[in-house]
Amino acid sequence: MCVNESSLEHKWYHNLKYLLIGIMFGIVFVKSEVISWFRIQEMFHLQSFHMYGIIGSAVITGMVSIFLIKKFNIKTIYGEPIKIAPKTFNKGQIYGGLIFGFGWAMTGACPGPLFAQIGTGATVVAVTLLSAIAGTWVYGLIRERLPH
């Protein structure tokens, strides 16, 4: 079991809330142009602040959220504790970040907005989705031999 994996079992319709949130999140991605290939290329060519502003606001929101979760010992909606494991630096994070960034720059897509891009009709992104699935599968095969 993962550190924060819930031991509670829910009926299938409890997942509908995640579908609804995902649809709303996809709409936000589309409206904010986060999924725009042109916006992503502007970011990597250092021609626009748009994407840096969105990413920066997401990082700040995450930092404030983690701070509040730790400070007030916030629990899940089912009363389970949220455990945030300490992180240590590993040079593999640099390599992984570079591979991720190169893939993002080449394809104009990162894993978060992939489904929103496909939903807007950019079906060529399905190649990126299949590549992400293949990469995850390869990681699962070699995970035990990697330094963590």
N, C-alpha and C positions, 0 to 999 in steps of 0.2 A: 504494500500500500504506500502511496506517495505521502509526503509530509502533510499535505492539506486535503488528501482524498477523504471524501465523506463516507462514512459507513452506513448512512441512511439510504434506504431504497425507496424510490418514488415510482408512481405510475407513469406511463408513457406521456400522458398529456401535461405533466409538469415541465416537459421540455419545450412546450409551445411558447413559454415566456422567452426562452433563448432564441427561438425563431423570430419572434416579434422584435426583440432587441437587435438581432442581426439584420433584419430588414431595415429598421430605422437607422442603424449604423451605416449600412450600405447607402441609404439615401443621403446621409450626411457626407459620406465620401464623395458621392457624385456631385452634390451641390457645392462642396468646398473645392472641387477639382483636384482632390488628392489622387484620384485614379487617372488623371489626364497624363498621357504619355508626354505631351508637350510641356506640362508643368514639371514633370520629373526630369526631363532633359534640361529645362531651364535651371533646375536646382544643381544638376551635376556640371553644368557649364558656368555656374556661379553668375547667372544672368538675372535672377529674381530671388527675392526674400520670401516669397509666398510659402514654399514648402518648409523652409527653415523656421518660419514663424509657427506653422502648424506643428511641426515636430517638437520645437522648443516648448510650446504650450502643453503638449502631451507629456513631455518630460517633467515639467514643473508640476502639472496636475498629479502625475505619478509620485513625485517626491513628497508633495503635501499629503497625498492619500496615505502613503506608507508611514509618514511621520504621525499622522492622526491615528492610524490603526495601532501603532506601537504605544503612543502616549496614553490613549484611552482604553487600551486592551479591547478593541472592538471585536465582536464575535460575528459569525455568519448569521443569516436570518433564522437559522435553525438552532442557534445557540452554541455552535461548535467553535472552538478557539481557532484563530488564524495564526499560524506559525510562519515566520519569515526567517528562513535559514540564512546564516551569515555567508557572505560571498568572499572568496579569495581570488586574487588575480592569477591568471594562467595565460601563458603566451599563446595558447590555442585560441583564446578569445580574439586576439589580434588577427590571426589567420582566418578564423571564421568570419570576423567582421569584414575583412577584405574580400573574401569569396562572396559573401552576401552583397556587399556594395557593388562589386563588379557585375554580379548577376542582375542586380537591380538596375544598374546603369545600362546594361546591354538589352534587357528585356522591357524596361519601363514598367516593371511590376514587382511588387514585393508581396509576401504571403497574405497580409491583411486585406488589401483591396482586390485580390485576384477574383474573388467571386462577384464583387461589384462590377468589375470590368467585364467579366463574362456576361453578367446580367444586363449590361448596357449594350451588348451586341458585339463586343470586341472578342469574338470567338477565337482569334489567333492566340489569345492568352491561355487557351486550354493547353497549349504546348508547354507553357511555363508551369501551369498547374501539374501536369503529368511529370515534369522534371522535378518539381518540389516533392511530389509523392515518391518518385524514384530515389531522390536524395535522402528522404526520411527512411525509406526501406533499407538503403545501404547503411545508413547510420545505425539502424537497429541491428544489422548483421555484424558490424564491427565495433559496436559500443563497448563491449567487454574488454577489447584490446586497446582502447583509447585512454589516455590519462585524463582523469576528471578532477 
